[in-house]
Amino acid sequence: EKPTDEEKKEYETFENDDLMAKTIMLTFMEDDLIRVFEDCPTAKDMLDSISSKFNTTTTMH
């Protein structure tokens, strides 16, 4: 089943927004981190990878 024109437009908007989000995140990274995260397929994947790499939890007593 072919996507409708509206579905195509929504997907195009998503792709543009996703690329913008990835670009913004990469802009503020050091070069060594860019190489680690630049191949993430989506901004969500990139954010999840960043969170996974740097998210630490502490236990307070």
MOPECOR-V763483 format. One record per backbone hydrogen bond with DSSP energy under -0.5 kcal/mol. CO is the residue of the C=O (numbers start at 1). NH is the residue of the N-H. If there is no record, write none. Layout:
# MOPECOR-V763483
CO/NH + CO/NH
This chain:
# MOPECOR-V763483
4/8 + 5/9 + 6/10 + 7/11 + 8/12 + 9/13 + 10/14 + 11/15 + 12/16 + 13/17 + 14/18 + 15/19 + 16/20 + 17/21 + 18/22 + 19/23 + 20/24 + 21/25 + 22/26 + 23/27 + 24/28 + 25/28 + 26/29 + 30/33 + 30/34 + 31/35 + 32/36 + 33/37 + 34/38 + 37/40 + 42/46 + 43/47 + 44/48 + 45/49 + 46/50 + 47/51 + 48/52 + 49/53 + 50/54 + 51/55 + 54/56 + 58/60
